[in-house]
Amino acid sequence: MCEAGDGIGSKQGFGVKFIIAIIKPFKLDEVREALGGIGVEGMTVSEVKGFGRQKGQTEIYRGAEYTTNMLPKVKLEIAVNDALAPKVIETIQEVAGTGNIGDGKIFAFDLADATRIRTGETGETAL
Amino acid sequence: MSRTYEMRGNSMFRKFAGAAGAIGASFIASLSFGTAAIAAPVAEAVVPVANPGNNAWMMTATILVLLMILPGLALFYGGLTRSKNMLSTMTQIGATACLAMLVWVMWGFSLAFGSTSYEGTLGLFISGGSYFLSGMDASTTAATFTDEVISEYVFVSFQMTFAAITAALILGATAERMKFSAVMAFVPIWLTIVYFPIAHMVWAGGGLMFEDGALDFAGGTVVHINAGVSGLVLAYLLGKRRGYPAEPMPPHSMVMTMIGTGLLWVGWFGFNAGSALEADGSAGLAMINTFVATAAGALTWMVIEKMVGHKGSALGFCSGVIAGLVAVTPAAGNSGPFGAILLGIASSAVCYFAVAKVKAKLGYDDSLDAFGIHGIGGIVGAIGTAIVYQPFLGGPGDGSTAMSAQLWIQTKSVLITIGWAGIGTLIAALIVKTLIGLRVSEEAEVDGLDISEHGERAYN
């Protein structure tokens, strides 16, 4: 956030990546701590449901089996400048991983704009 | 005054065969209470006075049974339903219990334990008199199994809670689709033609199964088989819930169900140990049995889940608790502790098989397994009581009735209860179906009975 990104003009956005990570819920605290350590100053966290290769899980009530096709996950949304982005992705991948299916996914894309509601600042200063 | 005692004397309440001999002359024996002759003329019978200790225990036991209903059963059943039917399930239970209480003091007590014993066949099925509790006041008493007495109002209250919970138990089979108005219409008819006669047959002097020597300490037949079979008949008449069994209908709150299970277990001590009608050793026996049979039932269910390749579950634990409690109900004062453990294990295993395997094959929709656990567990308990009663298993029986003979007596009482409850429920339900209909509309069912029947939601 403090350093200027490389070549604002070369991209459509303003040198900021928007990262969405879907992780296992029990990894949230570890990931949050690790990201704090590398300079990430904010994120949005939500509890979500979905499925991938892990598919769903089976619930059994008095012998009646129900297969739920959605599993609970945690979604992180983080906006960081381009320089920090690879480090963030690498950190999440390392910390949130258990080596099993169902560890989650990380998506990243260029952010077009950002506005700080309190001051009306836009662009990278709004982060 | 003495009229009252003689009347009560005719309607003795037996829950275990060992008491039969003591019953006849038990009241007059209470003459020996204190130095009764001081003031009373010799010619007049001395008024038996309730022992405060026994009275205090029976009042406590009565309230414990109320705790089983509200909030125990309400939470147990409520948690098992989908969240859109939580209030409907709990409200039906509460309102049913209240209605049963009022019916009980108007004519229920009369038909089951009333002061007038009828001669001949009629007396096998019902009694009369005592309508609107006539002839009772704070000084009248009811007999126990020894020469003690308890206040009659306490006895009426205690038995009242049994009628209330039995009617409420049925609602587990009808949950999530029966109209509130239909429940309210069904309950008084059902109590009158099913519950009161069965309670009389099993527990009142002169009753059909009482005279036959059937053992039912706290209501294996009267309460559990009765409620289970009645629920099953209603479940068939109502039809399956919309979407069952294709659509998943998991319990909306296992936490509520667990809380309800705990309250049921605690309250059950009033139910079982209270059925001794005194704070005596028989109550103590019922107490220890209500602990260990239940513990064995709970763990057995979880072990079976593990054995068939599932995980030991919270619902399995709760189901096992109830299966154990139901089975030990007729045996509470009729078994030694290790016989009770065997009963808990057997009941849990059979009930598991009934709800997890048989139910799916037969295709009826007993929403919360009122039949699968109360009906089946009650049958295991009622028949098993003949075995655990025997002295070789540490039971309190003296061996004077051969086990095979007792088994047949117990089996007959089970068959009579099944038949009576099944036919009676069919009649009561068809009357209600004709008059107001049993089932809510499809739209009301999809929206949930909380909003469509009561105009509320459980969770906002």
Interface residues (C-beta under 8 A of the other chain):
Chain A: E59 I60 Y61 R62 G63 A64 Y66 T68
Chain B: P245 P248 P250 P251 E305 H310 K311 S313 L315 G316 S319 Y352 V355 A356 K357 A360 D369 G372
